[in-house]
């Protein structure tokens, strides 16, 4: 949001005397060639990126909207819908674009007509608060109350800023009022955090704090303050641990699968080698058998010859050698 505020401000001009200057650098006039050629295109590209980028995340969550409770999806995108009801998984992006719209309206309209900008922002926030009250998108009712309180605070601070710009003589009073409102709001959230700590901790320090608080406020109010239901942050830490263990288990199974594949290949190679040896052994046995049969045949043939024919065959064999 800070970058959107910064670069949207760079597209405006600030009037000082009879000249217009760029709010980012008051030494440079608003419509200098370098500003128009370099700063404006760069600012528009940055604003376009940060304005459209949330839609990419929303699209990813929308694709997995039926698997929002799965470990991996919750670990990746749980920040955006963890505190929301299932059918309002997109509500965080409405909040994001509401803030973007407030920045654009106030930055771009306040220079020409500040009251128009304040009126437009007030109507926008009022409609948002009205929709929240009707739909209840948050799981926890306390978060919804904080949401309404925070945007009501924004409306109040915008009106104080408008009064300050129109009445510079009461600037000190307005600034003190803003400081008081900020610290009051901070104190309320501090009480919520203290309630969470006191309800979950059993240390001696927390027991001592409870005893001291019981002397200041009534026991009924203290129990209501401490036993208020909150969503534990440990749930997110446990999801992170589950995801880590899931990754480790997945890697282990992948390694095991690779080992099985390698072992199967080796077994197949060994079986093929055994088959080749068996085939070779059969061929050798056949050759030996054929050789024995040939030798036996020749020997029996030789024995069947007369003594005269034997002498002739032996003589011809010696002559051949």
URTAGI-V116614 format. One record per helix or strand. SS is the DSSP state (@ for helix, = for strand). FROM is the first residue (numbers start at 1). TO is the last residue. If there is no record, write none. Layout:
ss=SS from=FROM to=TO
ss=SS from=FROM to=TO
This chain:
ss=@ from=2 to=9
ss== from=14 to=16
ss== from=19 to=22
ss== from=25 to=29
ss=@ from=33 to=63
ss=@ from=65 to=67
ss=@ from=71 to=81
ss== from=84 to=84
ss=@ from=86 to=88
ss=@ from=91 to=109
ss=@ from=114 to=135
ss== from=138 to=138
ss=@ from=141 to=166
ss=@ from=168 to=200
ss=@ from=204 to=216
ss=@ from=219 to=226
ss=@ from=234 to=304
ss=@ from=307 to=320
